Amino acid sequence: MIEYVHNHITSELQQNTKTDTIFILAAILLNLITLAVNSGIVEESRTNETMVLVMFIFVGLLVLVNIVVIFGLLKGKQTRIKLINGLLSMYRDQKVDNYYDESLLANYSTRYNLFIMVVVCTGIIAVVVPFVMR
C-alpha cells in the first residue's frame, strides 16, 4: 500500500509540474503576443481612437490572464508543498527520510516566486512599452 501511495503522490507532483509549465508558457506567450500586437498598432492608434480601444482590450485580456496564471502558480506552489510534506512524512515513517533534503521545499518556493516574477515583468513590459511608444 505504501508503494501505491508513493506512486500516487509522485504522479500528482508530475501533473503539478506539467500544469505549472502550461500556465507559465501561456502567460509569457500571451504577454509577448500582446506586446507585438500593441506595438504594431501604435502608429495607427495616434490617429484612430478605435485602435486605442483595441490596445486597451488586449491589456485587459493580458491582465486577466496574468492574474489567473499567478493564482494558478500560487495554488501549484501550495499543492507541491503539501505533496512533498506527505512524502516526507512517509519517508520518516519508513526511516528513509535522510535521503531527501527538506531544504528543497524552500528552493521550490523560491522557484515559484521567480516564475511569478517572470510572468509579472513580461506583463508589465507588454503593457508599458506600446503606450510609451505612442
Rosetta constraint file for C-alpha pairs under 8 A:
AtomPair CA 1 CA 5 HARMONIC 6.34 0.50
AtomPair CA 2 CA 6 HARMONIC 6.06 0.50
AtomPair CA 3 CA 7 HARMONIC 6.10 0.50
AtomPair CA 4 CA 8 HARMONIC 6.14 0.50
AtomPair CA 5 CA 9 HARMONIC 6.15 0.50
AtomPair CA 6 CA 10 HARMONIC 6.18 0.50
AtomPair CA 6 CA 87 HARMONIC 7.05 0.50
AtomPair CA 7 CA 11 HARMONIC 6.03 0.50
AtomPair CA 8 CA 12 HARMONIC 6.20 0.50
AtomPair CA 9 CA 13 HARMONIC 6.27 0.50
AtomPair CA 9 CA 83 HARMONIC 6.28 0.50
AtomPair CA 9 CA 86 HARMONIC 7.96 0.50
AtomPair CA 9 CA 87 HARMONIC 7.29 0.50
AtomPair CA 10 CA 14 HARMONIC 6.28 0.50
AtomPair CA 11 CA 15 HARMONIC 6.22 0.50
AtomPair CA 12 CA 16 HARMONIC 6.03 0.50
AtomPair CA 12 CA 83 HARMONIC 7.80 0.50
AtomPair CA 13 CA 17 HARMONIC 6.24 0.50
AtomPair CA 13 CA 80 HARMONIC 6.43 0.50
AtomPair CA 13 CA 83 HARMONIC 7.03 0.50
AtomPair CA 14 CA 18 HARMONIC 6.36 0.50
AtomPair CA 15 CA 19 HARMONIC 6.17 0.50
AtomPair CA 16 CA 20 HARMONIC 6.15 0.50
AtomPair CA 16 CA 76 HARMONIC 6.31 0.50
AtomPair CA 16 CA 79 HARMONIC 7.68 0.50
AtomPair CA 16 CA 80 HARMONIC 7.11 0.50
AtomPair CA 17 CA 21 HARMONIC 6.13 0.50
AtomPair CA 18 CA 22 HARMONIC 6.30 0.50
AtomPair CA 19 CA 23 HARMONIC 6.26 0.50
AtomPair CA 20 CA 24 HARMONIC 6.18 0.50
AtomPair CA 20 CA 72 HARMONIC 7.53 0.50
AtomPair CA 20 CA 73 HARMONIC 6.19 0.50
AtomPair CA 20 CA 76 HARMONIC 6.65 0.50
AtomPair CA 21 CA 25 HARMONIC 6.08 0.50
AtomPair CA 22 CA 26 HARMONIC 5.89 0.50
AtomPair CA 23 CA 27 HARMONIC 6.17 0.50
AtomPair CA 23 CA 69 HARMONIC 5.64 0.50
AtomPair CA 23 CA 72 HARMONIC 7.30 0.50
AtomPair CA 23 CA 73 HARMONIC 7.42 0.50
AtomPair CA 24 CA 28 HARMONIC 6.20 0.50
AtomPair CA 24 CA 69 HARMONIC 7.11 0.50
AtomPair CA 24 CA 115 HARMONIC 7.16 0.50
AtomPair CA 24 CA 119 HARMONIC 6.94 0.50
AtomPair CA 25 CA 29 HARMONIC 5.91 0.50
AtomPair CA 26 CA 30 HARMONIC 6.03 0.50
AtomPair CA 27 CA 31 HARMONIC 6.02 0.50
AtomPair CA 27 CA 65 HARMONIC 6.85 0.50
AtomPair CA 27 CA 66 HARMONIC 6.10 0.50
AtomPair CA 27 CA 69 HARMONIC 6.73 0.50
AtomPair CA 27 CA 119 HARMONIC 6.34 0.50
AtomPair CA 28 CA 32 HARMONIC 6.14 0.50
AtomPair CA 28 CA 119 HARMONIC 6.06 0.50
AtomPair CA 28 CA 122 HARMONIC 6.65 0.50
AtomPair CA 28 CA 123 HARMONIC 7.67 0.50
AtomPair CA 29 CA 33 HARMONIC 6.09 0.50
AtomPair CA 30 CA 34 HARMONIC 5.98 0.50
AtomPair CA 30 CA 62 HARMONIC 6.89 0.50
AtomPair CA 31 CA 35 HARMONIC 6.11 0.50
AtomPair CA 31 CA 62 HARMONIC 6.50 0.50
AtomPair CA 31 CA 122 HARMONIC 6.10 0.50
AtomPair CA 31 CA 123 HARMONIC 5.34 0.50
AtomPair CA 31 CA 126 HARMONIC 5.65 0.50
AtomPair CA 32 CA 36 HARMONIC 6.15 0.50
AtomPair CA 32 CA 122 HARMONIC 7.41 0.50
AtomPair CA 32 CA 126 HARMONIC 6.52 0.50
AtomPair CA 33 CA 37 HARMONIC 6.05 0.50
AtomPair CA 34 CA 38 HARMONIC 5.86 0.50
AtomPair CA 34 CA 58 HARMONIC 6.26 0.50
AtomPair CA 34 CA 59 HARMONIC 7.40 0.50
AtomPair CA 34 CA 62 HARMONIC 7.24 0.50
AtomPair CA 34 CA 126 HARMONIC 6.13 0.50
AtomPair CA 34 CA 127 HARMONIC 7.87 0.50
AtomPair CA 35 CA 39 HARMONIC 5.83 0.50
AtomPair CA 35 CA 125 HARMONIC 7.50 0.50
AtomPair CA 35 CA 126 HARMONIC 4.27 0.50
AtomPair CA 35 CA 127 HARMONIC 6.89 0.50
AtomPair CA 35 CA 129 HARMONIC 7.44 0.50
AtomPair CA 35 CA 130 HARMONIC 6.85 0.50
AtomPair CA 36 CA 40 HARMONIC 5.93 0.50
AtomPair CA 37 CA 41 HARMONIC 6.40 0.50
AtomPair CA 38 CA 42 HARMONIC 6.18 0.50
AtomPair CA 38 CA 55 HARMONIC 5.62 0.50
AtomPair CA 38 CA 58 HARMONIC 7.68 0.50
AtomPair CA 38 CA 130 HARMONIC 5.69 0.50
AtomPair CA 39 CA 129 HARMONIC 7.49 0.50
AtomPair CA 39 CA 130 HARMONIC 4.79 0.50
AtomPair CA 39 CA 133 HARMONIC 7.49 0.50
AtomPair CA 41 CA 45 HARMONIC 6.03 0.50
AtomPair CA 41 CA 51 HARMONIC 6.85 0.50
AtomPair CA 41 CA 55 HARMONIC 7.94 0.50
AtomPair CA 42 CA 46 HARMONIC 6.68 0.50
AtomPair CA 42 CA 51 HARMONIC 8.00 0.50
AtomPair CA 42 CA 130 HARMONIC 6.43 0.50
AtomPair CA 42 CA 131 HARMONIC 7.67 0.50
AtomPair CA 42 CA 133 HARMONIC 6.85 0.50
AtomPair CA 42 CA 134 HARMONIC 5.51 0.50
AtomPair CA 43 CA 47 HARMONIC 7.80 0.50
AtomPair CA 43 CA 134 HARMONIC 6.99 0.50
AtomPair CA 44 CA 48 HARMONIC 5.93 0.50
AtomPair CA 44 CA 51 HARMONIC 6.76 0.50
AtomPair CA 45 CA 49 HARMONIC 6.11 0.50
AtomPair CA 45 CA 50 HARMONIC 7.34 0.50
AtomPair CA 45 CA 51 HARMONIC 4.76 0.50
AtomPair CA 45 CA 52 HARMONIC 5.25 0.50
AtomPair CA 45 CA 134 HARMONIC 7.57 0.50
AtomPair CA 46 CA 52 HARMONIC 7.93 0.50
AtomPair CA 46 CA 134 HARMONIC 6.74 0.50
AtomPair CA 48 CA 52 HARMONIC 7.06 0.50
AtomPair CA 49 CA 53 HARMONIC 6.51 0.50
AtomPair CA 50 CA 54 HARMONIC 6.32 0.50
AtomPair CA 51 CA 55 HARMONIC 6.18 0.50
AtomPair CA 52 CA 56 HARMONIC 6.33 0.50
AtomPair CA 53 CA 57 HARMONIC 6.16 0.50
AtomPair CA 54 CA 58 HARMONIC 6.32 0.50
AtomPair CA 55 CA 59 HARMONIC 6.27 0.50
AtomPair CA 56 CA 60 HARMONIC 6.07 0.50
AtomPair CA 57 CA 61 HARMONIC 6.26 0.50
AtomPair CA 58 CA 62 HARMONIC 6.05 0.50
AtomPair CA 59 CA 63 HARMONIC 6.09 0.50
AtomPair CA 59 CA 127 HARMONIC 6.22 0.50
AtomPair CA 60 CA 64 HARMONIC 6.13 0.50
AtomPair CA 61 CA 65 HARMONIC 6.07 0.50
AtomPair CA 62 CA 66 HARMONIC 5.98 0.50
AtomPair CA 62 CA 123 HARMONIC 7.06 0.50
AtomPair CA 63 CA 67 HARMONIC 6.12 0.50
AtomPair CA 63 CA 123 HARMONIC 7.56 0.50
AtomPair CA 64 CA 68 HARMONIC 6.36 0.50
AtomPair CA 65 CA 69 HARMONIC 6.12 0.50
AtomPair CA 66 CA 70 HARMONIC 6.04 0.50
AtomPair CA 66 CA 119 HARMONIC 7.01 0.50
AtomPair CA 66 CA 120 HARMONIC 7.27 0.50
AtomPair CA 66 CA 123 HARMONIC 7.28 0.50
AtomPair CA 67 CA 71 HARMONIC 6.21 0.50
AtomPair CA 68 CA 72 HARMONIC 6.03 0.50
AtomPair CA 69 CA 73 HARMONIC 6.04 0.50
AtomPair CA 70 CA 74 HARMONIC 6.14 0.50
AtomPair CA 70 CA 116 HARMONIC 6.16 0.50
AtomPair CA 70 CA 119 HARMONIC 7.86 0.50
AtomPair CA 71 CA 75 HARMONIC 6.17 0.50
AtomPair CA 72 CA 76 HARMONIC 6.04 0.50
AtomPair CA 73 CA 77 HARMONIC 6.04 0.50
AtomPair CA 73 CA 112 HARMONIC 6.96 0.50
AtomPair CA 73 CA 116 HARMONIC 7.25 0.50
AtomPair CA 74 CA 78 HARMONIC 6.32 0.50
AtomPair CA 74 CA 112 HARMONIC 7.62 0.50
AtomPair CA 75 CA 79 HARMONIC 6.04 0.50
AtomPair CA 76 CA 80 HARMONIC 6.04 0.50
AtomPair CA 77 CA 81 HARMONIC 6.28 0.50
AtomPair CA 77 CA 108 HARMONIC 7.64 0.50
AtomPair CA 77 CA 109 HARMONIC 6.68 0.50
AtomPair CA 77 CA 112 HARMONIC 6.47 0.50
AtomPair CA 78 CA 82 HARMONIC 6.26 0.50
AtomPair CA 79 CA 83 HARMONIC 6.11 0.50
AtomPair CA 80 CA 84 HARMONIC 6.04 0.50
AtomPair CA 81 CA 85 HARMONIC 5.99 0.50
AtomPair CA 81 CA 105 HARMONIC 6.61 0.50
AtomPair CA 82 CA 86 HARMONIC 6.21 0.50
AtomPair CA 83 CA 87 HARMONIC 6.34 0.50
AtomPair CA 84 CA 88 HARMONIC 6.07 0.50
AtomPair CA 84 CA 105 HARMONIC 7.78 0.50
AtomPair CA 85 CA 89 HARMONIC 6.18 0.50
AtomPair CA 86 CA 90 HARMONIC 6.25 0.50
AtomPair CA 87 CA 91 HARMONIC 6.03 0.50
AtomPair CA 88 CA 92 HARMONIC 6.08 0.50
AtomPair CA 88 CA 97 HARMONIC 6.34 0.50
AtomPair CA 88 CA 100 HARMONIC 7.60 0.50
AtomPair CA 88 CA 102 HARMONIC 7.99 0.50
AtomPair CA 89 CA 93 HARMONIC 6.21 0.50
AtomPair CA 90 CA 94 HARMONIC 6.22 0.50
AtomPair CA 91 CA 95 HARMONIC 5.84 0.50
AtomPair CA 91 CA 96 HARMONIC 5.00 0.50
AtomPair CA 91 CA 97 HARMONIC 4.56 0.50
AtomPair CA 92 CA 96 HARMONIC 6.08 0.50
AtomPair CA 92 CA 97 HARMONIC 4.88 0.50
AtomPair CA 103 CA 107 HARMONIC 6.68 0.50
AtomPair CA 104 CA 108 HARMONIC 6.13 0.50
AtomPair CA 105 CA 109 HARMONIC 6.27 0.50
AtomPair CA 106 CA 110 HARMONIC 6.20 0.50
AtomPair CA 107 CA 111 HARMONIC 6.12 0.50
AtomPair CA 108 CA 112 HARMONIC 6.23 0.50
AtomPair CA 109 CA 113 HARMONIC 6.32 0.50
AtomPair CA 110 CA 114 HARMONIC 6.23 0.50
AtomPair CA 111 CA 115 HARMONIC 6.25 0.50
AtomPair CA 112 CA 116 HARMONIC 6.23 0.50
AtomPair CA 113 CA 117 HARMONIC 6.20 0.50
AtomPair CA 114 CA 118 HARMONIC 6.25 0.50
AtomPair CA 115 CA 119 HARMONIC 6.39 0.50
AtomPair CA 116 CA 120 HARMONIC 6.13 0.50
AtomPair CA 117 CA 121 HARMONIC 5.89 0.50
AtomPair CA 118 CA 122 HARMONIC 6.06 0.50
AtomPair CA 119 CA 123 HARMONIC 6.04 0.50
AtomPair CA 120 CA 124 HARMONIC 6.12 0.50
AtomPair CA 121 CA 125 HARMONIC 6.19 0.50
AtomPair CA 122 CA 126 HARMONIC 6.03 0.50
AtomPair CA 123 CA 127 HARMONIC 6.30 0.50
AtomPair CA 124 CA 128 HARMONIC 5.95 0.50
AtomPair CA 125 CA 129 HARMONIC 5.67 0.50
AtomPair CA 126 CA 130 HARMONIC 7.15 0.50
AtomPair CA 127 CA 131 HARMONIC 7.02 0.50
AtomPair CA 128 CA 132 HARMONIC 6.12 0.50
AtomPair CA 129 CA 133 HARMONIC 6.15 0.50
AtomPair CA 130 CA 134 HARMONIC 6.21 0.50
